[in-house]
Amino acid sequence: MANALISIQIIPKTKNGENVIPYVDEAIKIIQESDVKYEVHPLETTMEGELHELMKIIEKMNERMIEIGSSNVISQVKILYQPTGITMDQLTEKYS
């Protein structure tokens, strides 16, 4: 069972103030390629997995933003770390 949930919002600074959605799409692509469970929401994406693996994904997301032309990146991150295990379903099951 996963030991962490991390929600992240990537806010890349674009060179000429262009639309950030293509950048966000690239960040989500990195999550998709990582094979962790995730949910995309309008203002953030939540991932489920092992804390160290999720932190590596965040690092890759930030590095990718720079590679594709962002001069800097703000990452707003929320972390729930529970060594005994935690899932998104556990936190939302009463709403299903």
C-alpha positions as CSV (number, residue, x, y, z in Angstrom):
1,M,0.0,0.0,0.0
2,A,1.1,3.5,-0.8
3,N,2.4,5.6,2.1
4,A,1.8,9.1,0.6
5,L,-0.6,11.3,-1.3
6,I,0.8,14.4,-2.9
7,S,-1.2,17.1,-4.7
8,I,0.7,19.4,-6.9
9,Q,0.0,22.5,-8.9
10,I,2.7,23.5,-11.4
11,I,2.9,27.2,-12.2
12,P,5.5,27.7,-14.9
13,K,6.7,31.2,-15.9
14,T,6.5,31.5,-19.6
15,K,8.8,33.7,-21.6
16,N,6.2,36.0,-23.2
17,G,3.2,35.3,-21.0
18,E,1.9,32.6,-23.3
19,N,-0.7,30.1,-22.3
20,V,0.6,27.7,-19.6
21,I,-1.7,24.8,-20.5
22,P,0.8,23.1,-22.9
23,Y,3.3,23.2,-20.0
24,V,0.9,21.7,-17.6
25,D,0.1,19.0,-20.1
26,E,3.8,18.1,-20.2
27,A,3.9,17.9,-16.4
28,I,0.9,15.6,-16.3
29,K,2.5,13.5,-19.1
30,I,5.4,12.9,-16.7
31,I,2.9,11.6,-14.0
32,Q,1.2,9.4,-16.6
33,E,4.5,7.9,-17.6
34,S,5.4,7.1,-14.0
35,D,2.7,4.5,-13.5
36,V,1.5,5.9,-10.2
37,K,-2.2,6.2,-9.5
38,Y,-3.2,9.8,-10.0
39,E,-6.3,12.0,-10.5
40,V,-6.3,15.3,-12.5
41,H,-8.5,18.0,-11.0
42,P,-9.0,21.6,-12.3
43,L,-6.4,23.2,-10.1
44,E,-4.1,20.4,-9.1
45,T,-3.2,16.7,-9.7
46,T,-3.1,14.2,-6.8
47,M,-0.7,11.3,-6.9
48,E,-0.6,8.1,-4.7
49,G,2.5,6.1,-4.1
50,E,5.7,5.9,-2.1
51,L,6.9,9.3,-0.8
52,H,10.4,9.0,-2.3
53,E,9.0,8.0,-5.7
54,L,6.5,10.9,-5.8
55,M,9.1,13.4,-4.9
56,K,11.3,12.2,-7.8
57,I,8.3,12.7,-10.1
58,I,7.9,16.3,-8.8
59,E,11.6,16.9,-9.5
60,K,11.2,15.6,-13.1
61,M,8.2,17.8,-13.6
62,N,10.1,20.9,-12.6
63,E,13.1,20.0,-14.7
64,R,10.9,19.4,-17.7
65,M,9.3,22.9,-17.4
66,I,12.8,24.4,-17.7
67,E,13.7,22.2,-20.6
68,I,10.7,23.3,-22.6
69,G,11.3,27.0,-22.0
70,S,10.0,28.1,-18.6
71,S,12.5,30.4,-16.9
72,N,11.3,29.3,-13.4
73,V,8.5,27.2,-11.8
74,I,6.4,27.5,-8.7
75,S,5.2,24.1,-7.4
76,Q,2.5,24.2,-4.8
77,V,2.6,20.9,-3.0
78,K,0.4,19.3,-0.4
79,I,1.8,16.0,1.2
80,L,0.0,13.5,3.3
81,Y,2.6,11.0,4.6
82,Q,1.3,8.0,6.5
83,P,3.8,5.2,7.0
84,T,1.1,2.7,7.8
85,G,-0.5,3.3,4.4
86,I,-3.0,5.6,2.7
87,T,-5.0,5.8,-0.5
88,M,-7.1,8.4,-2.2
89,D,-10.1,6.0,-1.9
90,Q,-9.8,5.8,1.9
91,L,-10.1,9.6,2.1
92,T,-13.0,9.9,-0.4
93,E,-15.0,6.6,0.1
94,K,-17.8,8.3,2.1
95,Y,-18.5,10.6,-0.9
96,S,-18.9,7.8,-3.4
